[in-house]
């Protein structure tokens, strides 16, 4: 089947979030390209395009949309200090015959980007593509929900919910038949969180962990989540993985309080969401490294 060359242009801004001195871009294994044009040529916005082959124009819309979306989903993992996206925009798809289609994409960025960072996101995309269909599906769905958290206007409940769903999906990477979430969390942390990474997370989110230890969070079966974490913190020789495990079990109860009681714990839901974000990113990075 003859393939047609299509080009989908997209715009970030106004105002332009990037200061791009020269054209940057990446080329994928299938020869498709995503590129960004210099800021001075884009005036009040950053402009870019994806150029790709497609078997017909009817399928071109999905191909272009998915590729651009996946790049930005992966950048949420690979790029430092990048965690917020904004409202959808519409972009034209052009073909050699001059036909035009429009569809929504949400790739507006608020931080600078360079070609090396685009390459990191591309490598993550291509590594995910090597997974078996079940595991690939888990990762793609978890990234999709994680991105919804980045797009959420609210910094509290919505973002926390989306990030929890993202993390919960990653638990499916384990053999989880018949297991509950509280029993999967310790196994997941043991398998996919490195000790040095855990230490960094504990140091970064120390105040959040302290708040969780004093929040009087109790499981449906009477498990004293906060008290268990509090006791562990008082033991200076405590294993770091145990501390993170009990912290995540506390966040699980923050989730249960919101989902089953309709109560958002305002003082801890935002910092819990930030901690959850870092655990999601670092555990996904560790998983990807294990399959290279």
C-alpha positions in Angstrom: 0.0 0.0 0.0 1.4 3.4 -1.0 1.9 5.7 2.0 1.2 9.5 1.9 3.4 12.0 3.6 1.5 14.1 6.1 2.5 17.1 8.2 0.7 18.2 11.4 1.7 21.6 12.7 1.2 22.6 16.3 1.6 25.8 18.3 2.6 26.4 21.9 1.4 29.7 23.3 1.0 32.6 23.1 3.0 33.6 25.0 5.9 31.4 23.8 7.0 29.1 26.6 10.3 28.3 24.9 13.4 30.3 24.0 14.6 28.2 21.1 17.6 29.6 19.3 17.6 27.1 16.4 15.4 24.4 15.0 15.5 21.3 17.1 13.9 17.9 16.5 14.0 14.1 16.8 13.6 11.3 14.3 12.0 8.0 15.2 12.7 4.5 14.1 9.8 4.7 11.6 11.3 7.8 10.1 8.7 10.1 11.4 10.0 13.4 12.8 8.9 16.0 15.4 10.5 19.4 15.2 10.3 22.8 16.9 11.1 26.0 15.0 13.2 28.9 16.4 11.4 31.2 18.7 12.3 34.4 16.8 10.5 33.0 13.7 7.4 32.0 15.8 7.0 35.5 17.3 4.5 35.2 20.2 4.3 31.4 20.1 6.4 28.3 19.6 5.6 26.4 16.5 6.4 22.8 15.5 5.3 20.0 13.4 5.2 16.2 13.1 6.0 14.8 9.7 5.1 11.2 9.1 4.0 8.6 6.6 0.5 7.1 6.7 -1.3 4.5 4.6 -4.3 6.9 4.1 -5.6 10.2 5.3 -8.4 8.6 7.3 -5.8 7.0 9.7 -3.4 9.9 9.6 -5.3 11.9 12.2 -4.9 9.1 14.8 -1.3 8.4 13.9 -0.2 12.1 14.3 -2.2 12.7 17.4 -0.9 9.6 19.2 2.7 10.3 18.4 2.7 13.9 19.6 0.6 12.9 22.7 3.0 10.1 23.6 6.1 12.4 23.2 4.6 14.9 25.8 3.5 12.0 28.1 7.0 10.7 28.1 8.5 14.1 28.7 6.5 14.2 32.0 8.7 11.3 33.1 12.1 12.2 31.6 12.2 16.0 32.0 13.0 17.6 35.3 10.6 20.1 36.8 8.0 19.6 34.2 4.6 18.7 35.6 1.9 21.0 34.2 0.1 21.1 30.9 -2.7 23.5 29.9 -5.9 23.7 27.8 -6.4 21.9 24.5 -5.6 23.5 21.2 -6.5 22.6 17.6 -4.1 21.8 14.9 -4.4 21.3 11.1 -3.3 18.1 9.4 -2.3 18.6 5.8 -1.7 16.1 3.0 -0.1 16.4 -0.5 -3.7 16.8 -1.8 -4.3 19.9 0.3 -7.0 18.3 2.5 -7.1 19.6 6.0 -8.3 18.0 9.3 -8.4 19.4 12.8 -8.4 17.6 16.2 -7.4 18.4 19.8 -4.0 18.0 21.3 -2.8 19.5 24.6 1.0 20.0 24.4 1.5 23.5 25.8 4.7 23.6 27.9 5.7 26.1 30.6 9.5 25.3 30.7 12.4 25.4 28.2 13.3 22.3 26.3 16.3 21.2 24.3 17.1 18.5 21.8 18.7 16.2 24.4 15.4 16.2 26.4 13.4 15.4 23.3 15.8 12.5 22.7 15.2 11.2 26.2 11.5 11.2 25.7 11.9 9.5 22.4 14.0 6.7 23.9 11.4 6.1 26.6 8.7 5.9 23.9 10.7 3.4 21.9 11.5 1.3 25.0 7.8 1.1 25.9 7.1 -0.1 22.3 9.3 -3.2 22.9 7.1 -4.5 25.8 4.6 -7.3 25.5 1.1 -6.0 24.7 -0.3 -6.5 28.2 2.6 -4.6 29.9 2.7 -2.0 27.1 -1.0 -1.4 27.7 -0.5 -0.9 31.4 2.3 1.7 30.9 0.4 3.6 28.2 -2.8 3.8 30.3 -0.9 4.8 33.4 0.9 7.6 31.4 -2.4 8.7 30.0 -3.9 9.1 33.5 -0.7 10.8 34.7 -1.0 13.3 32.0 -4.6 14.1 33.0 -3.2 15.0 36.4 -0.8 17.4 34.7 -3.6 19.0 32.8 -5.9 19.3 35.8 -6.8 22.9 36.7 -7.3 22.0 40.3 -4.1 21.4 42.3 -5.8 19.3 44.9 -8.4 16.7 44.5 -8.4 16.2 40.7 -4.6 16.0 40.4 -4.4 13.6 43.4 -7.0 11.3 41.9 -5.4 11.1 38.5 -2.0 10.5 40.0 -3.3 7.8 42.3 -5.0 6.0 39.3 -1.6 6.2 37.5 0.2 4.6 40.4 -2.6 2.0 40.9 -2.3 0.9 37.3 1.5 0.3 37.7 0.7 -2.2 40.4 -0.7 -4.4 37.6 2.9 -5.0 36.6 3.0 -7.4 39.5 1.4 -10.8 39.7 -1.6 -9.5 41.6 -4.3 -12.1 41.3 -6.3 -12.2 44.5 -4.0 -9.6 46.2 -5.2 -6.3 47.7 -3.6 -2.9 47.1 -2.1 -2.8 50.6 -0.4 -6.1 50.0 0.8 -5.1 46.6 2.4 -1.7 47.6 5.3 -3.3 49.7 6.1 -5.7 46.8 6.0 -2.9 44.3 8.3 -0.6 46.3 10.7 -3.5 46.8 10.8 -4.3 43.1 10.8 -0.9 41.5 12.2 1.7 43.9 16.0 1.9 44.3 17.4 2.6 47.8 19.1 5.8 46.8 16.0 7.1 45.1 13.9 6.3 48.2 16.4 8.3 50.3 16.0 11.3 48.0 12.2 11.1 48.1 12.2 10.8 51.9 14.4 13.8 52.2 12.4 15.9 49.7 9.1 15.1 51.2 10.1 14.9 54.9 7.5 17.4 56.0 4.7 15.5 54.1 5.7 12.2 55.7 5.6 13.8 59.1 2.1 15.2 58.4 0.9 11.8 57.3 2.3 10.2 60.4 0.2 12.5 62.6 -3.0 12.4 60.4 -4.7 9.6 62.3 -5.3 7.6 59.1 -6.9 4.2 59.9 -7.7 1.5 57.4 -11.2 -0.1 57.0 -9.9 -3.2 58.8 -8.6 -1.1 61.7 -5.0 -0.9 60.5 -3.4 2.2 62.1 -1.6 3.6 59.1 -0.5 6.9 60.6 0.5 5.4 63.9 2.5 2.7 62.2 4.4 5.3 60.2 4.9 7.5 63.3 6.4 4.6 65.3 8.8 3.7 62.4 10.0 7.3 62.1 11.0 7.3 65.7 13.3 4.3 65.1 16.4 5.9 63.6 17.6 2.6 62.3 14.4 2.0 60.3 14.7 0.6 56.8 14.0 3.3 54.2 11.9 1.0 52.1 9.7 0.3 55.1 9.2 4.0 55.7 8.2 4.6 52.1 5.9 1.6 52.2 4.1 2.9 55.2 4.0 6.4 53.7 2.3 5.0 50.6 -0.1 3.1 52.8 -1.0 6.3 54.4 -1.6 7.9 51.0 -3.8 4.9 50.2 -6.0 5.9 53.1 -6.0 9.5 51.9 -7.4 8.1 48.7 -9.9 5.9 50.6 -11.1 8.9 52.6 -11.7 10.8 49.4 -13.3 8.0 47.4 -15.4 6.3 50.1 -16.2 9.1 52.6 -16.3 12.0 50.2 -13.8 13.9 52.3 -10.7 15.7 51.0 -8.0 16.0 53.6 -7.1 19.5 52.5 -3.9 19.9 54.6 -2.3 16.7 53.2 -3.8 16.0 49.8 -1.6 18.4 47.9 1.7 17.4 49.4 0.6 13.7 49.1 0.0 14.3 45.4 3.5 15.7 45.0 5.0 12.7 46.7 2.9 10.4 44.6 4.1 12.1 41.5 7.8 11.4 42.4 7.1 7.8 43.3 5.3 7.2 40.0 8.1 8.8 37.9 11.0 7.0 39.7 9.3 3.6 39.8 8.5 3.8 36.1 12.1 4.8 35.3 13.3 1.8 37.3 11.0 -0.6 35.5 12.1 0.7 32.1 15.8 0.3 33.1 15.1 -3.3 34.0 13.9 -4.2 30.5 16.7 -2.5 28.5 
